Amino acid sequence: MEFLIVFLSFVAFFGCSIGTDMNSCSDFDGIKPNVSYSINSYTCESTPCECILGCAAVISVTFNSPRYLDNIKPRAVATADGVTLDYPLGQDDACDGITNAVCPIEKGELVNYKYSMDVPNIFPEITVNLRFSIVDKNLNEDVVCFDFDILVKKNKDCPSA
C-alpha cells in the first residue's frame, strides 16, 4: 500500500507538472533534471524564456541524486554578446533551496530544488544564455547542469498564471 501511495504521488507530480525545455550542458554527461523556469507563476515551456525586469523569477529543478551530497551550491553563468560572467545568486548553500528533503542527500533520493529572485531593473534588453548547475563542493563537480536562452525585457507588466 505504501508503494502505491508513493507511486501515485510520483505520477501526479510529474504528470501534472509543466516543465521548460532545457539543454544539458555541452560538457556535462550527467543526469538531465526536470526543470521549470517561471516568471510570476507563468511557466516558460520553450526557449527563449522571457525575463521581465522587476518581476519575480523562479528556477525549479527536480532530480534523483547521483550520489551522497552534503555540501552543494548553485551556480549560474551568463553569456551575452561573447562575454561570459558568473552571475551572483546570493545563495552559497543549495541545501537552503531544497523543498522536500534535508541535507545531507542520500544517493538516489528525489530532490526538489527551488531558486527565487526578483530580477533587478538594471539590465539592458538582451538575449542571454544562462548555464545553471548545482555543484558538489567537495568534488568541485556539477551534479546537474543545464542551459537555456533568456530574452531580457523591460517595461512590461509581469505575467500572471
Secondary structure as UniProt FT lines:
FT   HELIX           2..16
FT   STRAND          23..24
FT   TURN            26..27
FT   STRAND          34..39
FT   TURN            40..41
FT   STRAND          42..44
FT   STRAND          49..52
FT   TURN            53..54
FT   STRAND          56..64
FT   STRAND          72..80
FT   TURN            81..82
FT   STRAND          83..87
FT   HELIX           94..97
FT   TURN            107..108
FT   STRAND          110..118
FT   TURN            121..122
FT   STRAND          126..136
FT   TURN            137..140
FT   STRAND          141..153
//
